[in-house]
Amino acid sequence: MSLKEILNGIVGSVDGAIAAFIMAGDGIPVEQCILESSFELQSLAVEYTAVIKEIRRTVDILKVGELEEVGISTGALSVLIRTVGEDLLAVLILKKNGNSGMGRYQLRLNSDSMARELA
């Protein structure tokens, strides 16, 4: 299954999901699936990727294990970010009332498949 198909499947299976991205650690999008956009979602994903670099650095300093997942909620959106391999991130963007529990599950369930496609 291709990355595009995996992302489409994730977005299609999560109520309220509006986009999913695979992002390189430097913020460059590798693949994306956007259902709807009233925001500049790609820019949002790029900016959050920069934040993840800082969180990873903190996790490394504290020696509490590898970073697996980060969730960010705002007044309008929820953003779920999961590490996929060494320097790649899966980003799922949901409407504020979206099913983030299912989103977290789908990212975790599909992370190995995404990593294999990226290898």
Sequence and secondary structure as in RCSB ss.txt:
>XXXX:A:sequence
MSLKEILNGIVGSVDGAIAAFIMAGDGIPVEQCILESSFELQSLAVEYTAVIKEIRRTVDILKVGELEEVGISTG
ALSVLIRTVGEDLLAVLILKKNGNSGMGRYQLRLNSDSMARELA
>XXXX:A:secstr
  HHHHHHHHHHHSTTEEEEEEEETTS EEEEEES  SS HHHHHHHHHHHHHHHHHHHHHHT     EEEEE S
SEEEEEEE SSSEEEEEEEETTS HHHHHHHHHHHHHHHHHHH 
